Amino acid sequence: MSASYAAGVAVIVAVLVLYKKFSLAGGNNIPLPPGPPACWFWSNALPAVNIAYALTDLVRKYGPVVSFRQGSQVIIVIGSMEAATHIMEKEGGSLVDRPRTIAGGDMLSNGMRLVLSHSGDRFRRLRKAVHTHLQPKVTETYQDMQREKAMDFILDILDDPKNHQKHAERYAASVILRVTYGKSAPTANTDPEVIRIHKVVEHFQAAVRPGAYLVDRVPLLRYLPGYGKQLHKWHHEELDLYRHQLQRVKNDVDQNKASPSFTKTLLENAQGHQLSPDEMSYLAGSLFGAGSDTTSVGITAIIMAAACHPLAQAKVHEELDTVIGSARAPTFEDSNSLPQLRAFLLEALRWRPIVRIGFPHRATKDIFWQGYCIPEGATVYGCHWTLSRDPIAFPDPEVFNPQRWLDSEGRLKDNLKIITYGFGRRVCPGLHLANQSLYITPALLLWSFRIDQRPDAPINTHAFSDAVIPHATPFEIDVIPRIEVAKLKEMMSRPMD
């Protein structure tokens, strides 16, 4: 046997050993869940484009839990509600952690962004500070403000229905600016700070998109001279913005003229929360960025659903006419009396989820499921798009059917899991505030208008950006007032702040 032949055999054996190592979870010889075959040695990376659609196809082919291997990294995608309940919820304590993301977590955010924060002391401090200010009793104090901003949204739609997506962005930005910093913005298009923060959100989405930066697979790249120059530039831009906002609120606090806000509360309880000024800056800033983006995307999905599904919209109109009538507009107190409306909203957010693939979790111990093992250290995604198309949990998943959320007596079911805000202990801390916006704005919108698809401009319901939080391609609608226009303007008008 020649030396070169023997060396070749040794390489093949080594590769096979490595392949076996990464095909079996931990040291217990229990296999990983099935997944697509390796394209290069043991590497079968996540899809690079149309990720949510591609993952859904792979779940249909390989089963409800699919595994990928990228070098030594194991990635697991959860694609059924049953598996998500068992793995993401019942085993949620083992999935509190986030995997290390070099581009988005380290280079862009310097470890200070809550949504990417590893479990540990900093995460606990950040999370506690957020929960203190965004728990249900606290967020209820913002309901009057949210309703007032939603009334402005109705006037915007009445005056300029073509730019409904911009109006949704203005509404969301105004609400979250008030909650976060105690201030309002006249419009999302003209306020310089809002424009800057929307740019920050775009940078964040670009950095966390799976596969966007090679450094997340080859961490040593970050030490190459010049690598990541753009990410470092983005980091300094957003940190300067967040610091400026924190300092502005601090100056107002010192002068006894600060409006109630999340940042004011942070500053007044800085010693108890044990957060540095930069940690407070990032916590408040990222709250604004995430809150404004997700809320506007959710409102747009609801508008699209109404335009494309007139019969479902008509059921909501019938309920609104019966419960509310035309003499007054809906309030938060009406929520429990409007199950058709709430079912419509839930179905719209299932039909076009706000987040498509979800944020990654990291397993801190081996998790066993139906003869397979998700190994300690694996990255785990609960893919929202795929889960929302689980045919067992949601029969005929491509059919828009709000009635699936209601029982035989017309009440909301309590056994259907809502995944809009994530899973386990990493569920979105702003969910109560977001739910309030995603109730009162559509309630006023559908009470005020019938929303129609334009015959000359059919809506492409699959035309969304390929991003973690996808934005719909601009689409036109017709809005037909259900209340006499002069009366509607009078009911929606109020003194400006």
C-alpha positions as MATLAB code, in Angstrom:
seq = 'MSASYAAGVAVIVAVLVLYKKFSLAGGNNIPLPPGPPACWFWSNALPAVNIAYALTDLVRKYGPVVSFRQGSQVIIVIGSMEAATHIMEKEGGSLVDRPRTIAGGDMLSNGMRLVLSHSGDRFRRLRKAVHTHLQPKVTETYQDMQREKAMDFILDILDDPKNHQKHAERYAASVILRVTYGKSAPTANTDPEVIRIHKVVEHFQAAVRPGAYLVDRVPLLRYLPGYGKQLHKWHHEELDLYRHQLQRVKNDVDQNKASPSFTKTLLENAQGHQLSPDEMSYLAGSLFGAGSDTTSVGITAIIMAAACHPLAQAKVHEELDTVIGSARAPTFEDSNSLPQLRAFLLEALRWRPIVRIGFPHRATKDIFWQGYCIPEGATVYGCHWTLSRDPIAFPDPEVFNPQRWLDSEGRLKDNLKIITYGFGRRVCPGLHLANQSLYITPALLLWSFRIDQRPDAPINTHAFSDAVIPHATPFEIDVIPRIEVAKLKEMMSRPMD';
ca = [
       0.000    0.000    0.000;
       1.479    3.357   -1.058;
       1.862    6.181    1.393;
      -0.487    8.410   -0.634;
      -3.152    5.694   -0.755;
      -2.857    5.130    3.002;
      -3.152    8.881    3.603;
      -6.271    9.006    1.450;
      -7.856    6.162    3.377;
      -7.040    7.924    6.637;
      -8.733   11.110    5.450;
     -11.858    9.182    4.430;
     -11.968    7.391    7.777;
     -11.559   10.687    9.610;
     -14.382   12.228    7.628;
     -16.638    9.251    8.356;
     -15.828    9.475   12.050;
     -16.655   13.169   12.054;
     -19.832   12.520   10.090;
     -20.912    9.906   12.635;
     -20.036   12.245   15.459;
     -22.316   14.928   14.104;
     -25.044   12.462   13.066;
     -25.452   11.248   16.631;
     -26.507   13.514   19.435;
     -24.275   13.819   22.450;
     -22.644   10.589   23.533;
     -25.807    8.515   23.814;
     -25.931    7.134   20.235;
     -29.435    8.540   19.800;
     -29.751   10.031   16.314;
     -30.550   13.551   15.338;
     -33.934   14.146   13.726;
     -33.925   13.512    9.971;
     -32.870   16.194    7.541;
     -31.639   16.838    4.009;
     -28.511   14.954    2.911;
     -25.117   16.558    3.246;
     -23.994   18.572    0.263;
     -20.343   18.723    1.306;
     -19.047   16.225    3.831;
     -21.352   16.760    6.837;
     -22.645   20.221    5.884;
     -26.318   20.702    4.942;
     -26.836   24.387    5.697;
     -30.106   26.196    6.180;
     -31.685   27.511    2.964;
     -30.295   30.885    1.948;
     -33.336   32.416    0.184;
     -37.094   32.237    0.780;
     -36.128   30.610    4.053;
     -39.599   30.204    5.561;
     -41.054   28.614    2.418;
     -38.045   26.333    1.977;
     -38.176   25.166    5.595;
     -41.886   24.408    5.243;
     -41.164   22.208    2.227;
     -38.416   20.393    4.152;
     -40.734   19.770    7.122;
     -43.295   18.252    4.765;
     -40.586   16.001    3.342;
     -38.639   14.955    6.444;
     -41.088   15.341    9.304;
     -42.082   17.827   12.014;
     -38.541   18.193   13.387;
     -35.711   18.627   10.877;
     -31.980   18.779   11.526;
     -29.177   20.546    9.694;
     -25.430   20.423   10.238;
     -23.062   23.277    9.459;
     -19.621   22.024   10.410;
     -19.823   21.245   14.107;
     -23.036   23.224   14.561;
     -26.346   21.385   14.774;
     -29.451   23.349   13.797;
     -32.954   22.060   14.533;
     -36.147   23.421   12.956;
     -39.492   22.728   14.647;
     -42.365   22.557   12.171;
     -45.433   21.173   13.967;
     -47.465   22.591   16.834;
     -47.326   19.305   18.747;
     -43.536   19.228   18.573;
     -43.306   22.930   19.413;
     -45.474   22.432   22.497;
     -43.321   19.553   23.722;
     -39.907   20.946   22.806;
     -40.293   24.734   22.937;
     -42.740   24.960   25.838;
     -42.456   21.883   28.086;
     -38.675   21.888   27.675;
     -38.575   25.682   27.632;
     -36.207   25.828   30.590;
     -33.566   24.155   28.441;
     -34.069   26.639   25.591;
     -33.818   29.966   27.409;
     -30.371   30.600   25.978;
     -29.561   32.136   22.599;
     -26.790   30.849   20.346;
     -23.854   33.151   19.905;
     -24.333   35.366   16.862;
     -21.134   37.164   15.944;
     -22.581   39.577   13.377;
     -25.829   40.628   15.066;
     -25.085   39.876   18.711;
     -21.412   40.778   19.136;
     -20.335   43.108   16.331;
     -23.588   45.046   15.858;
     -25.006   44.996   19.395;
     -21.953   44.420   21.618;
     -23.995   41.861   23.579;
     -26.503   44.442   24.818;
     -29.581   43.649   22.686;
     -32.147   41.800   24.804;
     -33.587   39.663   21.999;
     -30.122   38.180   21.304;
     -28.817   38.147   24.866;
     -27.431   34.894   26.271;
     -29.068   33.528   29.397;
     -27.199   34.649   32.458;
     -26.816   37.661   34.709;
     -27.140   40.370   32.040;
     -30.184   38.700   30.488;
     -31.900   38.442   33.874;
     -31.240   42.127   34.623;
     -32.466   43.285   31.213;
     -35.513   41.044   31.294;
     -36.490   42.102   34.810;
     -36.284   45.781   33.874;
     -38.519   45.237   30.818;
     -41.097   43.161   32.683;
     -41.371   45.751   35.437;
     -42.598   48.322   32.934;
     -44.461   46.147   30.426;
     -46.523   43.902   32.702;
     -50.293   43.924   32.035;
     -51.279   46.375   34.779;
     -48.735   48.909   33.543;
     -49.568   48.577   29.849;
     -53.262   49.138   30.627;
     -52.353   52.725   31.533;
     -51.451   53.300   27.869;
     -54.833   52.254   26.474;
     -56.269   55.774   26.241;
     -53.168   56.969   24.395;
     -53.255   53.982   22.031;
     -56.923   54.611   21.226;
     -56.217   58.282   20.528;
     -53.349   57.355   18.180;
     -55.603   54.783   16.494;
     -58.204   57.519   15.924;
     -55.486   59.560   14.182;
     -54.790   56.493   12.059;
     -58.439   56.365   10.968;
     -58.276   60.013    9.885;
     -55.068   59.299    7.964;
     -56.736   56.392    6.154;
     -59.799   58.507    5.380;
     -57.687   61.310    3.900;
     -55.099   59.162    2.098;
     -55.934   55.438    1.804;
     -53.186   54.837   -0.764;
     -50.472   55.239    1.872;
     -52.086   53.000    4.486;
     -48.789   51.208    5.177;
     -47.067   54.498    5.978;
     -49.959   55.415    8.250;
     -49.547   52.087   10.091;
     -45.863   52.893   10.552;
     -46.753   56.353   11.888;
     -49.235   54.880   14.351;
     -46.789   52.261   15.605;
     -43.921   54.744   15.883;
     -46.052   57.279   17.759;
     -47.250   54.713   20.310;
     -43.873   53.185   21.011;
     -42.152   56.604   21.118;
     -44.598   57.644   23.824;
     -44.150   54.419   25.771;
     -40.366   54.305   25.432;
     -39.346   57.953   25.631;
     -42.480   59.878   26.620;
     -42.712   61.788   23.365;
     -44.783   61.731   20.192;
     -43.855   62.079   16.554;
     -46.037   63.985   14.064;
     -45.512   61.470   11.272;
     -43.215   58.523   10.707;
     -42.031   60.112    7.460;
     -40.826   63.469    8.749;
     -39.509   62.951   12.271;
     -35.699   62.626   11.936;
     -35.366   60.407   14.999;
     -38.009   58.000   13.730;
     -36.290   57.843   10.340;
     -32.970   57.073   12.056;
     -34.483   54.351   14.214;
     -36.184   52.712   11.220;
     -32.753   52.637    9.560;
     -31.360   50.959   12.691;
     -34.093   48.312   12.420;
     -33.111   47.658    8.794;
     -29.491   47.161    9.857;
     -30.518   44.760   12.614;
     -32.645   42.700   10.233;
     -29.756   42.488    7.798;
     -27.330   41.358   10.511;
     -29.485   38.604   12.052;
     -30.758   37.028    8.836;
     -29.472   33.404    8.867;
     -26.489   32.999    6.575;
     -26.127   36.731    5.896;
     -22.623   36.965    7.384;
     -19.965   34.303    6.990;
     -18.474   35.290   10.342;
     -21.350   33.491   12.076;
     -19.987   30.238   10.627;
     -16.291   31.183   10.756;
     -15.886   33.320   13.913;
     -12.180   33.929   13.321;
     -13.089   36.214   10.429;
     -13.980   38.974   12.873;
     -10.283   39.359   13.672;
      -9.246   39.947   10.063;
      -8.184   43.571    9.548;
     -11.065   45.476    7.994;
     -13.648   42.711    8.331;
     -16.973   43.869    9.714;
     -16.297   47.551    9.081;
     -19.926   48.070    8.104;
     -21.232   46.285   11.214;
     -19.016   48.375   13.487;
     -20.208   51.550   11.745;
     -23.825   50.506   12.257;
     -23.124   49.755   15.930;
     -21.742   53.232   16.582;
     -24.654   54.841   14.707;
     -27.288   53.083   16.774;
     -25.417   53.492   20.063;
     -25.081   57.240   19.446;
     -28.816   57.442   18.739;
     -29.763   55.416   21.816;
     -27.408   57.411   24.037;
     -28.890   60.659   22.761;
     -32.422   59.525   23.586;
     -31.423   58.377   27.074;
     -29.655   61.669   27.765;
     -32.652   63.680   26.570;
     -34.949   61.866   29.009;
     -32.351   62.199   31.769;
     -32.212   65.963   31.239;
     -36.007   66.108   31.450;
     -35.958   64.042   34.655;
     -33.351   66.354   36.183;
     -35.541   69.357   35.309;
     -38.713   67.685   36.645;
     -40.455   67.830   33.256;
     -40.193   64.226   32.026;
     -43.377   62.526   30.868;
     -44.021   58.980   32.131;
     -42.063   56.500   30.031;
     -40.068   53.281   30.083;
     -36.779   55.227   29.964;
     -37.823   57.525   32.826;
     -38.611   54.468   34.939;
     -35.266   52.915   34.021;
     -33.378   56.027   35.098;
     -35.303   56.376   38.348;
     -34.584   52.736   39.225;
     -31.083   52.468   37.739;
     -29.495   51.312   40.982;
     -32.044   48.553   41.508;
     -31.822   47.294   37.928;
     -27.992   47.416   38.011;
     -27.764   48.421   34.363;
     -25.010   50.573   32.888;
     -25.965   53.709   30.900;
     -25.215   51.910   27.633;
     -27.274   48.881   28.679;
     -30.196   51.192   29.469;
     -29.678   53.004   26.167;
     -29.775   49.757   24.207;
     -32.683   48.313   26.156;
     -34.886   51.342   25.473;
     -33.705   51.801   21.895;
     -34.162   48.198   20.843;
     -37.613   48.194   22.503;
     -38.627   51.076   20.270;
     -37.160   49.515   17.132;
     -38.756   46.118   17.632;
     -42.094   47.464   18.832;
     -42.652   49.895   15.985;
     -41.637   47.446   13.251;
     -43.660   44.446   14.398;
     -46.825   46.432   15.161;
     -46.922   48.128   11.765;
     -46.316   44.793   10.001;
     -49.175   43.237   11.976;
     -51.609   46.040   11.117;
     -50.714   45.756    7.430;
     -51.327   41.983    7.504;
     -54.793   42.606    8.969;
     -55.600   45.185    6.271;
     -54.460   42.748    3.572;
     -56.606   39.978    5.074;
     -59.686   42.219    5.155;
     -59.241   43.293    1.531;
     -58.701   39.748    0.273;
     -61.418   38.020    2.337;
     -64.625   40.078    2.129;
     -66.920   37.383    3.567;
     -64.816   37.066    6.725;
     -64.704   40.861    6.963;
     -68.511   40.987    6.620;
     -68.908   38.728    9.678;
     -66.842   41.198   11.695;
     -68.968   44.087   10.409;
     -72.117   42.256   11.437;
     -70.769   41.748   14.945;
     -69.616   45.374   15.235;
     -73.038   46.600   14.112;
     -74.776   44.398   16.684;
     -72.488   45.073   19.649;
     -71.326   48.642   18.991;
     -73.716   50.240   16.516;
     -72.982   53.573   14.848;
     -73.535   55.963   17.743;
     -70.147   55.317   19.305;
     -66.794   53.801   18.368;
     -65.241   50.620   19.861;
     -63.280   50.805   23.095;
     -61.033   48.417   24.980;
     -63.983   47.522   27.204;
     -65.682   45.967   24.156;
     -62.910   43.444   23.527;
     -64.509   40.446   25.240;
     -67.791   41.111   23.430;
     -66.200   40.891   19.968;
     -65.079   37.262   19.443;
     -65.515   37.464   15.638;
     -63.181   40.432   15.488;
     -60.611   38.779   17.727;
     -60.816   35.549   15.702;
     -60.272   37.564   12.524;
     -57.171   39.188   14.020;
     -55.747   35.855   15.184;
     -56.330   34.307   11.780;
     -54.705   37.248    9.982;
     -51.569   36.871   12.122;
     -51.538   33.121   11.475;
     -52.125   33.621    7.744;
     -49.279   36.164    7.400;
     -47.110   35.906   10.529;
     -45.288   39.004   11.765;
     -42.097   36.960   12.203;
     -41.491   34.208    9.658;
     -38.704   31.992   11.019;
     -38.491   33.169   14.616;
     -35.395   33.888   16.659;
     -32.995   31.040   17.481;
     -32.792   29.304   20.844;
     -29.843   27.297   22.184;
     -30.304   23.953   23.938;
     -28.476   23.863   27.281;
     -28.981   20.110   27.666;
     -29.987   17.133   25.510;
     -33.718   17.187   24.683;
     -35.366   13.921   23.635;
     -38.346   13.700   21.310;
     -39.870   10.571   19.731;
     -36.633    8.593   19.535;
     -34.466   11.512   18.469;
     -32.177   13.788   20.417;
     -31.697   17.527   20.122;
     -28.184   17.774   21.522;
     -26.871   20.237   24.052;
     -25.527   23.252   22.195;
     -27.879   22.876   19.208;
     -29.534   25.936   17.698;
     -33.317   25.511   17.686;
     -35.842   27.457   15.588;
     -39.587   27.310   16.016;
     -40.397   28.398   12.455;
     -43.537   30.552   12.729;
     -44.477   30.285    9.052;
     -44.174   26.503    9.067;
     -46.007   26.126   12.385;
     -48.846   28.298   11.140;
     -49.239   25.868    8.239;
     -49.392   22.732   10.382;
     -52.341   20.868    8.803;
     -53.112   19.018   12.035;
     -53.405   22.118   14.196;
     -54.847   24.232   11.374;
     -56.760   22.088    8.831;
     -56.624   23.556    5.309;
     -53.923   25.965    6.477;
     -53.849   28.009    3.259;
     -57.553   28.832    3.676;
     -58.271   32.045    5.570;
     -60.822   30.897    8.125;
     -61.322   32.902   11.340;
     -63.967   30.403   12.468;
     -61.210   27.917   13.300;
     -60.532   30.038   16.404;
     -64.132   29.804   17.682;
     -65.989   26.970   19.375;
     -69.540   25.811   18.581;
     -70.965   28.565   20.795;
     -68.985   31.327   19.097;
     -66.456   31.774   21.902;
     -62.703   31.909   21.397;
     -61.120   28.500   21.854;
     -58.592   28.150   24.635;
     -56.747   25.154   23.175;
     -55.205   26.790   20.101;
     -51.656   27.975   20.734;
     -50.804   31.513   19.612;
     -47.173   31.687   18.470;
     -46.997   35.335   17.396;
     -44.798   36.294   20.337;
     -42.461   33.317   20.509;
     -41.966   30.524   22.981;
     -41.235   29.697   26.597;
     -39.188   32.091   28.665;
     -38.056   34.005   25.563;
     -41.579   35.122   24.687;
     -41.672   38.777   23.576;
     -41.849   40.960   26.716;
     -43.861   43.596   24.838;
     -46.724   41.237   23.972;
     -49.309   42.947   26.214;
     -48.649   46.373   24.707;
     -48.613   44.913   21.178;
     -51.879   43.047   21.747;
     -53.533   46.298   22.782;
     -52.421   48.008   19.556;
     -53.394   45.010   17.439;
     -56.872   45.096   18.943;
     -57.871   48.761   19.096;
     -56.492   49.812   15.697;
     -58.277   47.074   13.670;
     -61.400   47.483   15.818;
     -61.665   51.160   14.881;
     -60.569   50.467   11.300;
     -63.186   47.795   10.578;
     -65.872   49.716   12.453;
     -65.133   52.770   10.284;
     -64.572   51.203    6.868;
     -65.202   48.370    4.493;
     -61.840   47.516    2.959;
     -61.900   46.253   -0.622;
     -59.331   44.961   -3.036;
     -59.065   47.221   -6.089;
     -60.200   45.465   -9.310;
     -57.402   47.174  -11.244;
     -54.702   46.382   -8.647;
     -55.020   42.804   -7.315;
     -52.998   42.174   -4.174;
     -50.149   39.680   -4.337;
     -50.502   38.141   -0.887;
     -47.104   36.445   -1.171;
     -45.155   39.599   -2.063;
     -43.150   40.206    1.104;
     -39.515   41.004    1.753;
     -37.389   37.949    2.544;
     -36.499   39.067    6.051;
     -36.893   37.953    9.664;
     -39.721   40.496    9.995;
     -41.087   40.656    6.430;
     -42.720   43.778    5.036;
     -45.457   43.524    2.421;
     -44.767   45.014   -0.968;
     -46.880   48.208   -1.225;
     -50.459   47.454   -2.268;
     -53.528   49.608   -2.872;
     -56.959   49.254   -1.302;
     -60.345   50.917   -1.538;
     -61.835   52.101    1.746;
     -65.585   52.702    1.899;
     -66.719   54.574    5.033;
     -69.414   52.759    6.983;
     -70.249   55.961    8.878;
     -71.212   59.263    7.272;
     -67.863   60.973    6.552;
     -68.505   64.211    8.444;
     -69.700   62.273   11.482;
     -66.712   59.901   11.276;
     -64.278   62.822   11.183;
     -66.002   64.414   14.150;
     -65.904   61.174   16.170;
     -62.236   60.543   15.377;
     -61.047   64.104   15.966;
     -59.636   65.242   19.288;
     -57.360   68.009   20.644;
     -53.730   67.361   19.688;
     -51.213   66.589   22.442;
];
